[in-house]
């Protein structure tokens, strides 16, 4: 029973943390949404209003890429990775950003 109580406490704590993260990013605290939020702040990307829009996660807001679309992907790794912006299939999105 002791382990079950500990698990319940940890789940309650995780739910509280996820609610706080959701308030910051404006979306559910899923790994992908968190990664998109971080990339949007670092690279000047305005995220699409819908988190479920296919093939386009956002639009560059400044620089030579201003107005171009981007597809953001976050690998599920524990360390913070670099982001590479690569040319992508224009029929889907202008660019794809993958963390390594």
N, C-alpha and C positions, 0 to 999 in steps of 0.2 A: 504494500500500500504506500510505503514511503516514496518509492520511485514514481508511482502514479501521481502523487501530490507534487513532486518536483517537476514532472512533465507538465502538469496543469499550470503550475506557476510560470514555467518557461514559455508555454504557449500564450498565456495572458500577457507576458512581457513582450513577446514577439508581436502580438496583435497591436499593442500600444505603440511600439516602434514603427510598425508598418503604417499605422494611422498617421503618425507624425510625418513620415516620409511622403505619404500621399498628399498631405496638406502642402508640402513644399513643392512637389512636382506637378500637382494637379491631375494626377492619374493614379490608378492602383499601383501599389509598391512592388510590381513584378520586376524581375531582373532587366527585361528588355526596356521597360518604361524608364527605369532609373538610368540605364545606359544612354537612352535617347535624350533624357533631360541633361545629363552631364555633357554629352557631345553638343547639344544645342547651345549651351552656355559657353563652351570653349571655342566653337567654330562659328558662332553667330548664325545659328539656324533657327528659323521660326517653325516650330512643329505644327503639323497639320492639326486642325481642330479635333479630328477623329483619330483615335489611336488604332483604329482598325482599317484605315484607308489602305488599299492594296498598292504596293510597290513604291509609294511615296510617303516618307515620314516627315518631310519638311522642305523648307526653301531657304537657301542662303540669303542673308539680309544685307550683306556688304561685300565690298571688294569685287574682283573680276568675276566671281561666281554669283553675284547678286541676282536673285530671281530664279536661279537654276534649282532643280529638284534634287533631293538626296534620299537615299535609302540607308538607314542606320541599322547596323547589326552589332550585337554585343555577345561575345563568347562568354560562356559561364566559367570564368576563371577567378581565382581568389586575388590575384595581383592586379594592379591597375596597369592597363596596357596602353600602347600608343594607338593613335587612330590614323589609318591610311585612307586617303580619299583617292579612289581610282575611277577611271572612266568606266561607265556602266552602259548597259544596253539602253539606248535613248528611247526605245519604244516603251520602256518600263519606267526608268528614272534616269536623270542626267548623270548622277554619280552615286557610288556606294561607299559607305564609310564603315570599315570593319576594325574592331579593336583586336589587337594581337595578344 
